[in-house]
Amino acid sequence: MLLDWQTLGFSRQELDVLEYTPVLVRAGRRSFYSTILAPGGAFLRYDPGCLEAMDERGGKALALVEDRIAGAPCETHHWRQGDILIIDNWRVLHGRSPSDQGSGRRLARILIDA
């Protein structure tokens, strides 16, 4: 499932909330504080499994993103053997549908520095 976060139609005020409201990113011993929207809008960080609101504003910011994603049409890639999918990880939110869990997929991460 693929979704260009820039198509979610956030207002300038909503983008400011996403850029300036801190959240906790739970990553085991390497947890850190961040914002949902990177400075300057470089990318949007959203993973409900590891983001945690620090206060009421953070809860509202997370709910805003969740609501927009829930109502947005996303692209679905139907995998076939031998498929390779390249994703701009800074622009595209991506995930698996519940039916894809346990599919035996393998991931390779490659950084292309332009």
Residue, then its C-alpha position, 0 to 999 in steps of 0.5 A: m500500500l503506497l500513499d504520497w503524503q503530499t496529496l493529503g491536503f494539509s493546510r499551512q496551519e496543519l503543516d505547522v502543527l505537524e512540523y512543530t509538535p514533538v512526539l516520541v519515536r519508540a525504537g527500543r533503546r534508541s528511542f528519540y524525540s522528533t516531529i511528524l513533519a521534518p523541518g521544511g517539509a522534507f518528509l512525513r514520519y508516520d508509523p502508529g506502531c512506534l509514534e507516541a504523543m507527548d501531550e494533547r497537541g501531539g495526540k491531535a497531530l497524530a489523529l490528524v494524520e491518521d484521519r487523512i490517511a484513512g480517507a485517502p485513496c492509496e495505490t496497492h501493488h499486487w506482488r508477483q514473483g520477481d517484482i522489484l519496487i523502488i519507493d521514495n521513502w521521503r515522500v511515500l508512506h508505505g505499508r502492508s495490508p493485514s492480508d500481507q502479513g506473514s507473506g515471506r517477503r524479503l526487503a533490501r534497503i538501498l540508499i541512493d545519494a543524488 
